[in-house]
Amino acid sequence: MSEPKLVTESENQFDQLQRKLVPLWKSIEAFNQDPQTIVVVPSMSIDAIGAGAVMQAYEERFLFLLLLLRQPRARLIYVTSQTILPSIIDYYLALLPGVIPSHARQRLFLLSPLDGSVRPLSEKLLERPRLIERIRSLISDPDRAHLVPFNTTRREKELALRLSIPMYGADPKFFPLGTKSGCRKIFLEEDVAHPLGHENLASQGDVIEAITQMRAKKPAIKQVLVKLNEGVSGEGNTLVDLTGLPRSGDPRERTAIQDRLPAMQFELKGITYDSYMKKLEARKGIVEERITGEEFRSPSVQLRVTPLGSVELLSTHDQLLGGPSGQSYLGCAFQADSGYASLITREAAKVGKRLAKEGVIGRFALDFVVVRANGKWDPYAIEINLRKGGTTHPFLTLQFLTDGTYDPETAIFTAPNGQQKFFVASDHVESPRYRTLTPDDLFDIVVRHNLHFDQTRQTGVVFHMMSALGELGRVGLTAVGNSHEEAKATYTQAVAVLDQEAQGG
């Protein structure tokens, strides 16, 4: 998708807007009574989203931000492609601890272009100057307002300019740092362990040459991953099996690799070898060794660089992966296993320091794979996500609901009462039978089975992406518990109840 181009004058204007975040930050961070306006535009630019219902569901995934209305002088403008059901809004407002829902509702403004196409939401807004003007009119003080996007492309940057407010997120000029090739360059320069591989590949010939060099360096390689520079949740990844090839250096080696490539296993359905190679030529990509082992995990670390330039290590998660070759993000468990949480946090801190030095601000995450051999875990960094991601909404939901804090040294999250908190979350709780359910049915089921999040115990289930039930048979949930075991059991119970109720309906 094409993006608007910004001239130098606009770049300077944007830099001036971003400087406004510095005085704003302390009040944003402190949850105090300073007046402020938060404009949420959860726009996504992802090829894998092929239906308007999926787009809407992902836009609603960040409705946990309504919990920011706990701040009594905060105003929240939340924009989605389609109108959100009032009962879904009521559900989130009812979660607000210590706040009268009607008071919060008066400070919430829901806007929509009523455009169900799969194009990014920010693009839809830029086409509608009257809607942008409506948003501007709801911002009481532009000096105390900021834009919260999902990912940051030039569209979101242009939207910030048109609204005359700063954007809390990485300037898209830093986009190359978050590509697969850019990640590997940073990992190398910051001495962060990462898989053997090659970057900036743009053709089949480049891939063959890279694999040949990798086999010369490490003949025992059995599988490699080819990844597009731009890809989310594994949608740009493909697996190549190297078993049974002639030995490294054999005259037949290159031809054998070339013959093997068309059989590569794609993570995203509907992809053909020719179409993938065209995308590789357009976007470039990498090839790297697939790390495997008997004990294998895929954890991540979430960080942020504040507008003041400080790096904060926010959380660790064990990612729940699926798909044809186990590379598609399905959900996460918090916190990551204590056996390697501190290891990956230490490596992530190196990258965070580098990104802060580059001038990046906002939330981002690092994905790792870890394998255990002889009782020792070895971490490998594989990706930098310069945006919010699948671990952002469940963690912030937990944080907003409990007022708890995360200690990066111990990798422990503790509520004010001293109780540790854990969760299991997924965006992919799905079944064709769920299409018979409406969000109101879901609320009824949750209450009858006592699954609803209980503020007294600060445990239970919080749902998201509820608008996807009717068309896609899909919903997301975060199950909070006082131990890993309780969180997992609550998650399992919630899914079992949904299956039972959908079957009975």
N, C-alpha and C positions, 0 to 999 in steps of 0.2 A: 504494500500500500504506500502511495506517495505521501510525503509529509510536507507541510509548509516550510519555506525557507525564510530564515530570519536575516535581515540586513544588519550591518555593524551597529547602526543607531539603536536598533531593537536589542541587540546583544548588550549594549551599554545600559539600556533601560532595564533589562532583566537583571543585570548585576546590581543595579541600584535597588531594585525591589528585593532581591535576596538579602541585602544588608539589613533590611527591616526585621529579618528573622532573629537577629542577635538580641535586640532589646525585648522582643516578644518571648524569647525562649524560657526565661526564668518563670514567667507566669504560666506558660503552657505546661511546663514541667511540674509546677508546684500544685496544680489543681486548686488554685485559689479563687477569690471572688473578683478578680480583674475581668472586666468585660472583654470578650473576644468573639470573633466569628470564624467558624471553621467551615470551609467549602469543600465537601467531599465529592470527587468525581472519579469513581472507581473504573476508569476506562482501561480496557485491555486490548493489546495488539498481538493477538496470537492466532496463527494459521489454523491450529487444531480446533478452534471453536467454529463449528459448522452450522449452528442453528441459533436462532434468536433466543429460544428458551434457555439455552446454555449460557449465552451472553448475559441475559437478565439474571440468571441464578448466580453467576459469578459477581455481577455488580451488587447483588443483595448480600453476598457473602461478607461484606464489610459493614453490615448494619450494626455490628457490635460497637461501632464508633458512636452510636446513639448513646452509649453509656458515658460519653464525654459530657452529656447534659447533666451529669451529677454536679458539675460546676454551675452554681446558681445564676451566673451572669453570662454563661456561654450560649451562643446562638449557633445552630448547626443547619447548614444548607446541604441537603443530600440529593444528588441528581442521579437518576437511572433512566435507561432507554425507554422503559415502560412504567406505568404507574404501579406502585407497590400496594398490595392488599392492606386495608386499614387494620385488619386483625393481626397481621404480621408486625406492623408498627406497634400495636398495643402490646404484643408479646415482649418486644424488647424493652419498651418503656416500663413494663411491670417488673423487669429485672433490676431496675435502678435502685440501689440501696440508699435509703435515707432521703429519697426524693419523692415528692408528690407527682405522680405521672401527668396530671393535668397541667401542672406548672411547667414541666419539661416539654409537654406537647406544644405549648404556646411559643416555645423558643426553637421549634423544629419546623423547617420549611422543606417540603418535598416537591421537587420539580422534575419534569420529564419532557423530552421532545416527542414522545409517543411514536418512536421510530424503532420497530422491532427487527431491523436488519442486523447482520452480523458485523457491520462496520464498527470501529472503535467509538465509544460514547463521545470522546472529546471531538472527534471529527464531526459528529452530528451537531454538537453545540456550536462549533465554528461556522457551520452553515446557517445558523439561526441567530443573527445579531439581536433580534428582539428578546430571545430567551436569555442571551448573555446580559442584556440590559436589565432584564428582570432580576437576574442573580445579583448584579451590581446594586440594584435598588434595595436589596435585602441586607446588604453589608452596611451596618450602621457606622463603622469607622474603618476605612481601608488600612489605616496604620496599625490596627489591632485585628487583622484578619490574615488568614493564609489558606492556600489551596493544598488539599491532601489528595494526590492521585494514587492509582495502583502502580502502574509503571510510568516512566517519564520519557516520552518521545518529544519531538518538536511540536507535536500537537498540544500536549499539555503545557509546554513552555509558551506557546502562542496564546493559549487560553489564560494563563497567568498574566500575560501582558495585557490582554483585552480586559481582564477584570481588575487590573492595576493592583494586584496583591502578590506576595511572594509565594513560592511553591516549596513545600517541604518534601524534598526528594532530590535525587542526583540530577544535576544538569545533564541533558542528553549529549552534551559534548564529551562526556566521559563514557559514552556507550561502548567504545572499543575495549575499555578495561574489563567489561563484563561479558565479552564474547568468549567463546571457547578458546580461541587463539590468544586473546588478551589475557585470560586467566592463566594460561600456561606460562606466559611471559613473566607475569607478576610472581607466580610460584617459584620460577627459576631464580629471578632476581632477589627475592626475599628469603631464599633458602627454605622453602616449604616443600616437603616431600610430596611428589605427585607421580602418576604413572609414566612409564616410558612412552614416548610418542613424538609426533611431529605436528606442527601447526601451519596455518596459512596455506592450506591445500585448495586447489581450484579445479581439479580435473581427475579423471580416472588414472591418468599417467602419474599424477602427483601421489595419489593413494598407493599405487603399485610401488613406486619408488620408496615411499615412506615405510611400507610394510617390509620391503626388501632390506632396508637399512636396519629396521628394528629386529628382524630375524638374524641379521648378521651380528648384532650386538647381544641378542638374547635368543638363541636358537630354540629354547624350550617353550616359547610363546605358543599357546594353543588357540587363543581367540583375541581379536581386536575389535574395538568400537570405532566406527566412523561417526562423527558428530558435526552437524551444521553449526556454524558460529552462533546463529540465532536459533534457539529452540527452548521450549518450556516443558517441564514435566516429562522429559525424555522424548518429546515428539519429533525431535530432529536426529534421533540416534538410530543406529543400525548395527547389527552384530555380524561379524565375518568370522567364519570357522576356518582355522588354518591347519587343522589336523590332517595328516596324510599327504601333505605337500612334499615335493622334493626338498632335500636338505638345503640349507642356506648356501648360496654360491653355485648351486647346480645350474647348468645352462638352461634347464627347463623351468626354473623357479618362476621367472616373471610371467611366462605364459600360463603356468598353473595358477598363479595368483589372479591373473586377468580372467581366467575361466571361472574362478571361485567367486569373484565379486558379484555377478548377477544373482547368485543364490543368497546374498546377504539378507538377514532377517530384520524387517522393519518394525519399529516399535509402534508406529502409527498406521492404522488400517487405511487401505486405499492407495498406498504409495507404490509406485512402480520404480524399477531401477533407473529407467530413462528420466523420469520426472525428478527423482532424487539427485541424479547427477547434474541436471540443469540447475537445481537449487544450489548444489555445491559450487557450481561455476559462478553463480550470481552472488552467493553469500560468503563463500569460502568455508573452511572447516578444519577439523583435525582428525587424526587417527591416533589412538592410544591403546596400550595394552589393557585388556579386561582383567582387573584384579579379582582373583578367586581364592577360595580357601574353604576348609571344612567349617570354620567359624567365621562368618562374614556378616558385617552389618553396614548400614548406610546412614550414619548420623549427620547432623548438620548443626551449625552454630549461627545464631542470629545476633547481629551487632547493629549499632548505629553510630554515626558520627554526628554530633550535635552541631548546630550553627556556630557554637563557640570553638569548634575544632577538636573537642575531646572525644575519645573512642570509648564506647560503653559496650561491654559484653553482656548481652541480654538473656540468652538462654541456650540450652543444647537440647536436641531432640533426636530420637531414633526414628528415621523415616520408614514408613510402611510402603513398600514398592510392589508393583504388579506389572501386568502387561506381558507380551509375548516373551521377552527376555529379562523381565524384572527390572525395567528402567523407568516405568511410569509411576509418578507420585500418586499415591492413594490416600495417605494420611500420615499421622505421626504419633509418637508417644513421648511424653515429657515427664521426667528429664531423660537425657541419654544415660546409658549404662555408666555407672561410676568407674568402671574399669578403664574407660578411655575418655570420659568427658573432659578431664583436665588436659589430656593430650591434645585433643582437637581444639580446645579453647586456646591453648598456648600457640598453636599454629595459626589459628584465626586472628589472634591479636597482632601477629606480624603483618597480615594482610590489611587489617583495620588501620594500623599505623601508617601503612603505605598509602591507602586510599585517602586518609585524612590529610596527608602531606600533599596529595594531588589536588585537594580541594573539594572532594566528594562530601556531600552531607546527606543525611537521611538513613533509613533502615536498609539493611542488605543482609544476605545470608551466604554462608559458605557450605557447600556440600562436600562430604568426605565419604570414602569407603575405608573400613578398618578390617583387618584380618588378624587372627590370633595364631601364633605358632610358638611352640615350646612355652606356653603360658604367658606370652608377651603380645600385647596388641600393637600392630603397626598401622598408623594412619596415612592415608593418601588423599590429598586435596584434589577435587575434580572439577569444581565449578564455583564461580562467584555470581550470585544473583543480585544485580544492582537494582533492586526493587523490593516491594513487599512480596511475600510468597505464601505458600500453603501452610507454613508454620506461624505466620504473623497473626492471623485472626484468632486461633484458639489460645495462643499465649496471652494476647492482649485482653481477650475475654476473661481469662482467669485473673489477670492482673487487675482489671477494672472491677470485677465482681468481689474480689477478696481484699484488695488493698495490700496484697502481699509483695514481698521483695525477693529478688533472686541474687544469690551470692555466687559470683563466677569462680571464686576460689574453691568452694565446696560443691558447686553445681547443685545447690539446694534452694528450693523456693519455699518461703515460710510466710504464713498468714500472721497478722498482728497478734493473734492469740497463741502463737508459737507452734501451731500445727503445720507440718509439711504438707504440700499440695502436689498432686500429680494429675495428669490427664491423658486420655487417648482420644484422638480426633480423626475424622475422615470426611472428605468431600464426596465419597463414593459409596454411601449406603444406598443400594439400589436393587430393585426387583421390578419386573413387569407388573406384578400385583400391586405395587405401591401406587400405580396410576389411578387406582380406584379411590385413593385418599385425597382429601383436600387439606390445606393447612389447618382449618378448623377441626377436621377429624383428628389430625395429629395432636392438636392441643387437648382434645378430649381424651385421647388414648394416654397421653403423658400424665394427665391429672389422675385418671382412674387407676393407673398402675404405679403411681407415686414415683415417677421418674423425674419430675420437674426439679430444676435446681432449687435447693433449699438454702435460704440465706442464713438460717440458724446454724446448720451444720457446714454450710458452704461446700456441699457436695451435690451431685446430680447431673442432669443432662441439659445442655443448651443446644438448640437446633439452629441451623442456618440453611440457606439455599432452598427454602421451603417452596418457592414458586415453581421449582422444577418437578414437583410431585406429579401433577396431572399429565404433563406431556412426556416427561422422561422417566417417571417412576424412580426419582432420585432425590435424596436429601443429604445434608451434611449434619454432623453432630460432634459435640465435644463433651466427653464424659469425665467429670471431675471427681477425684477420690482422695482419701487421706493416705493412700499407699499406691504403688504401681498395681498391686493385685486388686485393690478395690476399684481403681479407675478402669482396669481391663474388664472386671466382672460387671461393672455398671454399663460399660459399652456393649458387652456381649448380651446382657439382659435387655437393653434397649432394642438391639437389632432383633432379638428373638421375639420380643413383644410386637414389634412392627410386622414381622413375618406372620405371627399368629393372627393378629388383627386383620391384616390384609387378606389372609387366607379365609378367615371367617366372613369378611365383607363380601 
